[in-house]
Amino acid sequence: MSRGEVMSLPSTVNTSMSVLIVDDEPGMRSFLTKAMSKKFALVETASTITEAEQLRSKGHFDVLIVDIRLPDRSGIEWHEALDDSERQSDIIFMTGYADMDVAIKALRAGASDFIMKPFHLEQMMSAVDRCIEKRLLKRENFMLRRELSHGQSSTIIGSSDAITEVKQVIERVAPTNAVVLIEGESGTGKELVARQLHQLSGRTGPFVPVNCGAIAPELLASELFGHVAGSFTGAKASREGLFSFASDGTIFLDEIGEMPMNMQTALLRVLEQRAIRPVGSEKEVAINVRVIAATNRLLIEEVEKGTFRRDLYYRLNVLNILIPPLRARPEDVVELTHHFTVQISRDLGIKPVLWSHEDLQVLKQHEWTGNIRELKNMIERCILLGKPPAEYWKKDPLPNAPETLGFPLDWTLKDVEKHHVTQVVDAYGGNKSAAARDLGVSRKTLDRKYKDWFGHDDDHEADQALES
């Protein structure tokens, strides 16, 4: 297979797995290449350790099948691979010499398996299957840790006509493999919709959420596609990208409108070619990943302004789901309030609060500019402060306070700025990206001010129970 060419994959191929065969016998390399092509998306060969290291410097390999006796040095002395814990390649050693001491030394050096030549193909394939299973388990554990750290729910709450229609659309489009674009204001639950699409899709791989606006533009390509060692400053080892972790599953590209133009071009190629190219690599690797994107912007307006590629917009907008803001479905507020009250009370280890009719009416009548996220944060504050929603918004006059307009005269300009900025952030339910746009400053500026005021960035956006 020539460089840059995507291999045509049989159905049994692990679409994000790669193998490197190192053997000085051309016949053995040819035999194993044919066999491994049924298991791996990328199969490479080398006749020496030197050639193998050159290939490893350009791309990641999940499994290394290595003959112990090679022209330049022994496979057991391949310390670059054996001691590279960050790359975590599984190594299967082969040898034609029945030496038990060598076998023990190989296993102690970190080999996953040791096979004597000549061998039956089934013996080699069984060893390879064990390595693949181990790699897939590591990826699954990685994604599970991400899921637990995000603490995401997977239930869409609400029975209004508006949200019922959204649920019906999800059920219709979930079984397809088509790209989906989810649009809606910040805090409406776009990630929740994406999770439902994945759960109902029947795909066997994981759900991988990526916030495109939270990753530095210069690192986004590496995060999504992976990179090879030495491809940029700090890239000491090769690393798989999130597209690889999402193999046979779904990748959710949140805040797609924040993606830089050069990455839009790269993503368009991925959608058209169904293949990724790690940063610094000369090879493309075929993928089997469903792409779901989301934005709180009107992407068509971004297209007209020239900040978003028109061809990528139409490629993403194959199926569109528009999530209504919370103010457009006030009948769902009561159901959401009960859900959050039970959830938050359970997390705090206290008995759920019973809100009065007046509390629920006040919540239903509120504008909720921060949507579901703002409602959840509001319920949490009310529970922690022991203050019912109906009482929360009441303005208690300060004793002996003069009737003056504006801020107190003894406040500094910094006090005024801090008060105004934190009020805007709270109005958006802690969504600092949305608040920054409203304030006309960058998200980094807002984070810097919070760190100056509070000693940390107080990032409420890490709490994403029902938000994308």
Disulfide bonds with the S-S distance in Angstrom:
none
